[in-house]
Amino acid sequence: MSKEDSKNALKDLGAKIVHQVKKGKNPEMVFPLRNLSNIVYDKKSKTLKLGNKTGTRSFFNVAHSKKFLQTVEVASVIKDKLLDSGKHSSLRDVFYMVKKTIPGTKVNLVDDQTESDKAIEDLEVMTGISREEMHVNANKNGSVAGKVIIEDRGDTIDWSKLGSGGWSIPSNVEEITFKKVDAKYVLYMEKAAVWERLNEDKYWQKNDAIILASQGQTTRGIRRLLQRLYEEYNLPIYVCCDGDIYGAYIYSVIKYGSIALSHASERLTIPSVRYIGITMDDIEKYDLKKHFITLDEKDYARIKQVSEYEWFKDNKDWQRQFKMMKEFKAKVEIQALSARGISFISEEYLPKKIKNKEFLD
Amino acid sequence: MAQTTLPGATTGKKERHIAEILAEKQQSISISEFFTKNRHLLGFDNPRKALLTTVKEMVDNSLDACQEMKVLPEIKVILEETSPDKYKVTVEDNGPGIVRKQIPNIFAKLLYGSKFHRLKMSRGQQGIGVSASVLYGQLTTGKPVRIISKIGPTVKSHYFELHLNTKTNEPEIMKDEEREWENKDHGTKVQIELEGKYQQGKLSVDEFLQLTSISNPEATIIYKGPNAEAVEFTRASKDLPREAKEIQPHPYGVELGTLMRMLLDTKSPSLQSFLQNDFCRVSASVAKEICDKSGLEERMKPSSISRDEVEKIFNAIKQIKIMAPPTDCLSPIGEEQMLKGLKKEINAEFYAAVTRAPVVYRGFPFQLEVAIAYGGDLPKDEFARVIRYANRVPLQHQPGACALTRSIIQTAWKNYGISQSKGTLPTGPIVIMVHMASVWVPFTSESKEAVASYPEIIKEVRLAIQDAGRKLASYIRKNVRAKEQQERIGLFEKYIPELAASLATLTGEKKSEIEEELLKILKKELKGLLVEVKEAEKEEITPDGVAYGEKQKGLDNE
């Protein structure tokens, strides 16, 4: 979708409202609901999608008016300040661009960034254009290395020649183009420290892999980059996380999509992704019990919740994992493998697993 | 190796043993030394607290006396600074007066008084007694306590000046004479001079008197502080508190040591009659059952019962079902009275009060009450003000250690529309009054400043807060929210130019045209918007925000 398409989509939204106003109607906007009750797991595509429920927001309604105003103001700022001038900005910038006190009142149009962030998500679901296409970016997060050459805003970048830091993944990867991709698979890990280990060991060179990491949450930019590598080069994607329920959920988000971003599932999910570890079986196999961290109440509650998700409910392998988590009453971090030697993970654990195709689906 | 002789103690003739030297010292330990060593336990830790404790003892006694006589209390409190850090405290009441021969013992003998030995809900129970203040005054200023008391309009009043003999704990009468007390039918006036420190604000005498007037709205208290005009805490009610009946101990509440002492003191000739006569709720058949269970002869002489046998009785009691003690020994302030008390001292816009039905804990009946004042002049951004009472006496110290405060912190105030951070008091324009009435209030320590955290007490406070909280929540929902919504309607007019400007930028249409149209729609929609707000206001509540006497149903026989 081009910049013009994005502009027109926002303009159309405004035009529809003006049209209602001119007819003397209380202006309203209709959008799909984005709460848990309207999230459906589509068995066919194996992704989370938005259901059919819609909500209506009208201006002359005590409870809606401010949100209505926020949404229109954010749309106007994006069109006027970003798309018209071809510039990009962060979510934080957008917040400051709309933040002001409404004249004659003590009311701030937005009080904190979550409100402007929400307005942007609302615009995404109503117009079908993504945040990236509206030129709004999140903070960059994550590193990648591998035998890959890309072009980004006219610069040619070789992912194999970026030293210890790797290429830092921007939040918007729509506009990069791949020039050369020489890899057999992509390995994504939850932890930056593990990525640094693999990078120092030149794992990507020795194994013809692309290694990619975030710190914590997998951002939209990373998910989109993974998806593009899968779709454009048909590379298998493997995920390596801590052996706990949060690791399982990180995997689940990449594979099936997340509740908050279900409207963007198509652009972000990769149903063929596989989970490489840490599995509960690894604990026995690699004697990791001495590195156990005891589960607390919150962990148990999360296990219960995740194990009941529709997409995990009938997955026997995962249910077995959840059951074992509860039996062990503990979790284990990826770094626990270092106890067996600092490069154990890059020289033995990962190559062996990939060779033997020991994955969870 | 323990040394039993002191080399320095040899006087030439004969070595003296340490025990002998100690014995000499032991003899000379006097009441005054005991007092000085333990003053922190008795509420005399520092000059400021000493002044407060003294006023408190005197006022509590006066209120108790008036209540017993069933007369509406009129109490005068005067503080005068006689020299730097020395104060003269005068408290005068219109109570029944004190008969002449009792006066020296009540005011100049420690631990003398009727309130220690009985199970009756009263204010005075909470202190060591006014004689401690007399002793403190005497030790710090050398001045005697002055008392004038009159027991009826036709009799002359007695005037005493007393010292407390610190060796023998007996009163020393300095002056004893008959005097005229003009224009006074009955009552007592007491004057104590002591070392003290007067300060206003928290933990002050001023605060104590205000709090007292809230929990005793039937009293008029006239107060003249040092260098200040007299203020009057005016009576807000003519209803006297219900007379609290004295009760005998309930078997479930008696401790082993107490049981042993009772057996020695009793006038009953047999074990069975002792159980029947000296306890409440023990019928002949229950008494017999206790004897049977403990394997003791019913006709046994109480004084002949051995320690082991007492333990058998003690254990038998626990296994027998005995009816709960009567609860007419409790005198709650009452919902109406609490509202009157709060309203006259705290300027708010909404008040609610809840008196729970009495409950029994380990043989001791107790009852909890909560009242809330909300809004009005109260500060919006501060922690709630909590005012705690035990048997109508304000508890001003150690709020953090008190079960009453803890229950308030543990309550989820957000449910009632009041903001609260985790583990703290709620924040907002609110005063929370909690009262625990009991013949036996379990305090955390001898200084009697905080109620111990028994789960039963915490639970009762919570239930009382929940009831009051629900009333508050409905008030906030109906009034405060409605006001907010009204304000929001006014906002539409301000929002319209903003929306018009945004839409103009987005679409290229003319701002003025869009704005004009929006204003037209607002006029059309206004009626509907106002209805939305009106609906919320509709379910009107009584003018004070609370239905008087609206007791909880079905809980009275709990």
Interface residues (C-beta under 8 A of the other chain):
Chain A: L10 K11 L13 G14 A15 I17 V18 V21 K22 G24 K25 N26 P27 F59 F60 N61 V62 S65 K66 F68 L69 V72 E73 A75 S76 K79 D80 I102 P103 G104 T105 V107 L109
Chain B: Q485 R488 I489 L491 F492 K494 Y495 P497 E498 L499 S502 L503 T505 L506 T507 G508 E509 I514 E517 L518 K520 I521 L522 K524 E525 L529 E532 V533
